[in-house]
Amino acid sequence: MLDSTMIVERFLDTKLQVHPDVVRYIREQKDERLIDTIISGVPDDCVVVSLRHIPGLLPSRDGVRFLCDPEVEIISGRMGTSKPVGRVEDYIIYFADRYARLSGMIRGRCNPVPIEALKRNSRYKQEEFAVCGMVMEVRSTGNGHRMAEIEDSTGSVMALFNKDRPDFSEAERIVPDEVIGVRGSLSSEGNLIFADQIFRPDIPFSYAPYTSDRKGAAVLISDVHVGSDTFLDDEWNRFADWLSDSEVSYLLVAGDLVDGIGIYPDQDKELVIPNIYEQYDVLGTMLSDLPSHLKIILAPGNHDVVRGAEPQPVIPEKFRKNYSSNCLFVENPALVNLQGVRVLMYHGRSFDDLIGLMPGASYEKAYDVIPEMLKRRHLAPCYGKRTPIAADTVDRLIIDPIPEVVHTGHVHIYGISRYRNVLGINSGTWQSQTAFQKQMNIQPTPAVAISLDLTTLQPRVHDFMNDSPEPLVL
């Protein structure tokens, strides 16, 4: 069994540090000879061994782009995609689709056996094996270990993750309803796996993003909250003037377009526009003042006038009468192609679940949760928590295909992360601190826009709180 600590020590013996992804790759390959092969091939000035130093691991891209692609294409999340909430039985189909697709991303890397086979064949008590399944339940033991019940289509089994194992931090972040693979050994009673390694659907080690072959820039924002008494009019006006002077082609808004009505108790006391139709009309007027060449893509959030269950449908037409033709309405989530760069827009309601379930996660650094979504290849892996999910014949919250960018909002605090060449952007808000945020001691980062150069995928932060930044020139 290849141990993470042993792999790291082998590199340290040659005065080389090693990236955790390289360690994971070597463990997945189960080939100790890879260590010497990699060490022998790194240049003399190398300090940290990364994935690019692995021989034969060539960059690969998910899908194909064509030069004739339109400037803006809604790949998924078009109007009418989301279906009405149906029968309870529909959830059987929904979770079967989730399991089939996510387990398919794992199987080739760990070669799992059916869980039922563990009870029928005694050889698994003597040799290492792997299983793949959906996490039914996860908890900590009295000794601080981690215990998870894993189920596939043939049965279920308990897996124990020892706190003294080097990879225990990954076990601490197992959440209910995610799909994982587990490699380990079977107890003598045959009812418990002593887990040694965790596999997740994950972003491939070799993933390489596409970039645009022509100049273009997108600006990413969210949580406008028109109608709230904390909406920042002056800051928005500075932002609008800046857009007029900048070389920006696209504006993406990831939900909570307006503050809504009746979202929480006594909300009416915090509204300057108490009419939901008027809230959307005012937003439409605000957007019509922006440059007409700007393609504006608008997705809903939990404050908008659509169902709370995800996927959320497009804003209904009766609320869109005051919007110009350059506004495109999409569902939540939606995958958008901008000049060959795919941006996955998701408002981010599942942050409320994942932050509470993962050690070290926080609203202040919600952008660090985006890599956890990417590891699981799912935007909202936990069912039955604070994020309502509507059943469908397919699970549209699965991250497939892999985007170049994941754009979220919801927490009102901006941040940027990058995981295996996928850029994560959590945009801020256009309202100041609310009464609820004061109670929760949440400090928002309002009036921030993040621009993205589509030729380089390099983000830039623009703060409009006290002044207007220089126009963006490509």
Salt bridges, closest charged atoms under 4 A:
ASP3 OD2 - ARG165 NH2 3.54
ASP21 OD1 - ARG24 NH1 2.81
ASP21 OD1 - ARG420 NH2 2.85
GLU28 OE2 - ARG109 NH2 2.92
ASP31 OD1 - ARG33 NE 3.10
GLU32 OE2 - ARG10 NH1 2.99
ASP36 OD1 - ARG10 NH2 2.81
ASP90 OD1 - ARG87 NH2 3.27
ASP97 OD2 - ARG101 NH1 3.08
GLU116 OE2 - ARG120 NH2 3.02
GLU127 OE2 - ARG123 NH1 2.78
GLU128 OE2 - LYS30 NZ 2.97
GLU128 OE2 - ARG183 NE 3.95
ASP167 OD2 - ARG27 NH1 2.06
GLU170 OE2 - ARG24 NH2 3.67
GLU170 OE1 - ARG200 NH1 2.69
GLU170 OE2 - LYS375 NZ 3.54
GLU178 OE1 - ARG200 NE 2.88
GLU178 OE1 - ARG376 NE 3.32
ASP196 OD2 - ARG27 NH2 2.57
ASP196 OD1 - ARG165 NH2 2.00
ASP202 OD1 - ARG420 NH1 3.34
ASP213 OD1 - ARG214 NH1 3.18
ASP223 OD1 - HIS225 NE2 3.52
ASP223 OD1 - HIS347 NE2 3.98
ASP223 OD1 - HIS412 NE2 3.26
GLU235 OE2 - ARG238 NH2 3.69
ASP256 OD2 - HIS225 NE2 3.38
ASP256 OD2 - HIS347 NE2 3.29
ASP259 OD1 - HIS225 ND1 2.76
ASP259 OD1 - HIS303 ND1 3.79
ASP266 OD1 - LYS269 NZ 3.85
GLU331 OE1 - ARG396 NH1 2.97
ASP352 OD2 - ARG349 NE 3.77
ASP352 OD2 - HIS410 NE2 2.96
GLU372 OE2 - ARG173 NH1 2.81
GLU372 OE2 - LYS375 NZ 3.58
GLU372 OE1 - ARG376 NH1 2.80
ASP392 OD1 - LYS83 NZ 3.77
ASP395 OD2 - ARG98 NE 2.95
ASP395 OD2 - HIS378 NE2 2.64
ASP400 OD1 - ARG377 NH2 3.64
GLU404 OE1 - ARG65 NH2 2.85
